[in-house]
Amino acid sequence: MDLLKKEYTSVNYISGPLLFVQNARDLAYGAIVEIVDGTGRRRGGQVIEVSEEYAVIQVFEETTGLDLATTRVSLVEDVARLGVAKEMLGRRFNGIGRPIDGLPPVTPEKRLPIIGQPINPVARRKPEEFIQTGISAIDVMNTLVRGQKLPIFTGSGLPANELAAQVARQATVPGEDVQFAVVFAAMGITQRELSFFVNEFERTGALSRSVLFLNKADDPTIERILTPRMALTVAEYLAFEHDYHVLVILTDMTNYCEALREISAAREEVPGRRGYPGYMYTDLATIYERAGVIVGKNGSVTQFPILTMPDDDRTHPIPDLTGYITEGQIQLSRELHRKGVYPPIDPLPSLSRLMNNGIGKGKTREDHKQVADQLYAAYANGVDIRRLVAIIGEDALTESDRKFLEFADAFEKFFLNQGDQNRSIEESLNLSWALLSILPESALNRISKKLLEQYYGKYKLEDFEVEAAEA
């Protein structure tokens, strides 16, 4: 019998979103199947395990109503694939790649496996081109580089979604005539969040250069496992087939990991740390490592994953493992959020490990590295002095301490609290010099004398006051 026509009727166990089928050894891992119940209702599924005794199938929809005696399973495709085309730009899809914008299905130019093609390490090129997000705290102090994976660590209730939408509409490659696209994948979001993202993309015109994959909280959990892989398949196609520079925003990876834990529990696997499966590190790596730049290809895939830290705990398995795999992190601060600072990015625990590759003369500006170092040192000093004031009072401070305290307040008010402004890297660096000019020149020990002569005192904070107030 032709394998494509073969049906399997020996379903002997259902556990949550999983079907266990006996005598199905010829089904391959990753194969896509169709499940038909006794009423004729059809559902999709994917093979996630094959042994001598049975095959385990993840059902893409709920398993309610499935009857062991009448359920039939048949093979649809040897591996999970997505039909991709350039016309997907400007479109919205659900978590498994079906259109949800009321427009006809995409006519695919190719059907690609969603697990992606492994990039030969020898073929990888060092990421070293600057991507401008328009957000000073990222562009100046935690620069995003083409081909990098730079996650945002946030906490419950912090405006990570607003930041993601702002980056999606503002991100660009300055000074180059290149094709830039955004692939946005949302996992486990509420209807309110979905409406927010769709309205933001449509209102700002960012939708025309974007592909949206939206998995809602009430969608089947298993879809969340597929959503980031669907998004990255489109990103790789646009980057390496059509030379786009693609920024992939994945939110919220915590919801993805919760889905992994749910599937693991249904499979009755031995749990790892805090109940998450022991293979979660490997699973996350199969997503994050799909960012990069390839020798001989003009395009690139850059990742901006967002994850919510449970209880604001950076040692939780999700941010902990993500930090091992990715190249730094941008951390949102609850304290800054309480002060009304937006975006509440705390530069002190934030880090971009590839930043130095993408900044400097010919890329951003010759003073970028030294300015970033000095801002970091001065703000850290100002924060320390704030803690000291709480103990000894402000009257005990030296004149130098008061200047650093003034700098820290102005840094948060003007630099971090930029609102919805879209600042060029030039504007952000000029604002940095206006802030550094608050401090005595002798205190700027991380900046060369040549740059101090060129920029110190050249810009005044008053020039930026109106913009900050409006933001």
Summary of the structure (lengths in Angstrom):
residues: 471
radius of gyration: 25.1
end to end distance: 67.5
largest distance: 89.2
contacts: 1588
relative contact order: 0.12
helix: 40%
strand: 24%
